[in-house]
Amino acid sequence: MLKYDNATFVPSPHCDARPDDAQVSLLVVHNISLPPSQFGTSGIRDLFMGQLNINEHPFYREIAGLRVSAHCVIYRTGKIEQFVPFNQRAWHAGLSVFQGTGRCNDFSIGIELEGTDTLPFTDEQYTALTKLTNFIVKHYPHISLGRIVGHNDIAPGRKTDPGVAFDWARYRKTLINLL
C-alpha cells in the first residue's frame, strides 16, 4: 500500500484494484471545490468518503450518489490528504482516453487541487504539487513530463479542469529538474 508520508491518509471506499496488467504511467491534475467556488469546507472529503450531506447545500443534491475519489487532494494551504493508495485505482477520470487508450483510471494517478478553473491556485499548492509529483515519479518512472496532463486533456468536451487559472508553465518549470 503506497502512501505519501507528507499526507494525512483518509481511506476512501471509492477505489478498487488496478487490472493485473496495468502499468501506472499517467498523472492527471484536476481541480475541485465543494460547494463550487467555496474553499475550506469538508465537502471534498465528504464526497470522496461517500458521506456528502445533500441538505448542506443545494448543489449537493445534483451530485448525490456520485462514487468518486482521487489519490490525493491538495488544499489551498498546501495540506495534502490522500484518499487512495497509489497502487490502487481511484475513481477520478471517468470516461477518458489518453493517446488512444481508454479507462485512464486503470493506469493513472489523480491529484485534485482545491480550486476552480478561473481562480489562481496558491503558492503552497504549487509547492506541494511539485513535491508530491517528485515522490510519484520516483515510484512510477513511466510517468514522464509528457504524461502529466489535465483532466481536460483526457476528457475533452466533458471536463475543463484544472482550468485556465492553472499555471502549467510554472508547474512544468519546477519539474524539469525532477524528470
C-alpha positions in Angstrom: 0.0 0.0 0.0 1.9 3.0 -1.3 1.2 6.2 0.6 2.8 9.7 0.7 4.3 10.4 4.1 3.5 14.1 3.9 -0.2 13.5 3.6 -2.9 12.6 6.0 -4.4 9.3 4.9 -8.2 9.1 4.8 -9.1 5.8 3.1 -11.9 6.3 0.6 -14.3 3.4 -0.1 -14.4 4.6 -3.8 -11.5 2.7 -5.2 -10.5 -0.8 -6.2 -7.7 -2.9 -7.5 -6.0 -1.9 -10.8 -6.0 -4.5 -13.5 -3.2 -7.0 -13.2 -1.5 -5.8 -16.3 -1.8 -2.1 -15.5 1.3 -0.1 -15.5 1.0 3.3 -13.8 2.2 5.8 -16.4 -0.1 8.9 -16.2 -0.6 11.7 -13.7 -3.8 13.6 -14.0 -4.3 17.1 -12.4 -7.8 18.1 -11.5 -9.5 20.9 -9.5 -12.4 20.7 -7.2 -14.3 22.8 -4.7 -17.4 21.9 -2.8 -19.7 23.8 -2.8 -18.5 25.2 -6.1 -16.0 28.1 -5.6 -16.0 27.7 -1.8 -12.8 26.7 0.0 -12.0 25.2 3.4 -15.2 23.2 3.7 -15.5 19.4 4.4 -17.3 18.9 1.1 -14.4 17.3 -0.9 -13.6 14.9 1.9 -17.3 14.1 2.4 -17.8 13.4 -1.3 -14.7 11.1 -1.5 -15.8 9.3 1.6 -19.4 8.8 0.4 -20.7 11.0 3.3 -21.9 14.1 1.5 -25.0 15.5 3.3 -27.3 16.7 0.5 -29.0 19.0 2.8 -25.9 21.2 3.4 -26.0 22.9 0.0 -28.4 22.8 -3.0 -25.5 21.8 -5.3 -25.0 18.6 -3.3 -28.4 17.3 -4.5 -27.1 17.4 -8.0 -24.1 15.2 -7.2 -25.8 12.9 -4.7 -24.8 9.3 -5.1 -21.6 10.0 -7.0 -18.9 7.5 -6.2 -15.7 9.3 -6.9 -12.3 9.7 -5.4 -8.8 10.9 -6.2 -5.5 9.6 -4.9 -4.7 13.0 -3.2 -6.2 16.4 -2.7 -4.0 19.5 -2.2 -5.9 22.1 -0.3 -5.3 25.9 -0.6 -3.0 25.8 2.4 -0.8 23.2 0.8 -2.0 20.5 3.1 -2.5 17.1 1.4 -5.0 14.4 2.1 -4.5 11.0 0.5 -7.7 9.1 -0.1 -6.4 6.1 -2.2 -3.0 4.4 -2.1 -1.2 5.0 -5.3 -1.0 1.3 -6.2 -4.9 1.1 -6.2 -7.3 2.6 -8.7 -9.0 5.8 -7.7 -12.2 6.8 -9.5 -11.2 10.2 -10.7 -11.0 10.2 -14.5 -14.4 8.9 -15.5 -14.9 8.4 -19.3 -11.4 9.2 -20.5 -8.8 8.4 -23.2 -5.1 9.1 -23.3 -3.2 8.6 -26.6 -5.8 6.1 -27.8 -6.1 4.1 -24.6 -9.3 4.4 -22.6 -10.1 3.8 -19.0 -7.4 6.1 -17.7 -8.2 5.2 -14.1 -6.6 1.9 -14.7 -3.1 3.4 -15.3 -3.2 6.9 -13.8 -2.9 8.7 -10.6 -5.3 11.5 -9.9 -4.4 14.7 -7.9 -7.1 17.2 -7.1 -6.3 20.8 -6.3 -8.8 22.7 -4.2 -9.8 25.4 -6.6 -11.7 26.4 -9.7 -10.9 26.8 -13.4 -10.7 30.5 -13.1 -9.2 31.4 -9.7 -5.4 31.3 -9.2 -4.0 28.4 -7.2 -1.8 29.2 -4.2 2.0 29.1 -3.9 1.5 26.5 -1.2 -0.4 24.3 -3.7 2.3 24.6 -6.4 5.0 23.7 -3.8 3.0 20.7 -2.5 2.2 19.6 -6.0 5.8 19.7 -7.1 7.0 17.7 -4.0 4.2 15.2 -4.5 4.9 14.8 -8.2 8.6 14.1 -7.4 7.5 11.4 -5.0 5.2 9.8 -7.5 7.7 9.9 -10.4 10.3 8.2 -8.2 7.9 5.3 -7.6 6.4 5.3 -11.1 9.2 6.1 -13.6 6.9 5.6 -16.6 5.3 8.9 -15.8 7.2 11.4 -17.9 6.7 15.1 -18.4 4.6 14.4 -21.4 2.4 12.0 -19.3 1.4 14.7 -16.8 -1.9 16.1 -18.1 -5.1 17.9 -17.0 -8.4 16.2 -16.7 -9.5 18.3 -19.8 -6.8 16.5 -21.8 -8.2 13.1 -21.3 -11.9 14.0 -21.3 -12.1 16.9 -23.8 -15.5 18.5 -24.1 -16.6 16.8 -20.9 -14.1 18.3 -18.4 -12.3 21.7 -18.2 -10.1 21.2 -15.2 -7.6 22.1 -13.9 -8.7 25.2 -15.9 -7.2 28.4 -17.4 -6.0 29.5 -13.9 -3.6 26.6 -13.6 -0.1 27.8 -14.5 1.2 24.8 -16.4 4.4 26.7 -17.3 5.2 27.4 -13.6 4.5 23.8 -12.7 6.4 22.2 -15.5 9.4 24.5 -14.9 9.7 23.1 -11.4 9.6 19.5 -12.9 12.3 19.9 -15.4 14.9 19.1 -12.8 12.8 16.2 -11.4 12.0 14.2 -14.6 
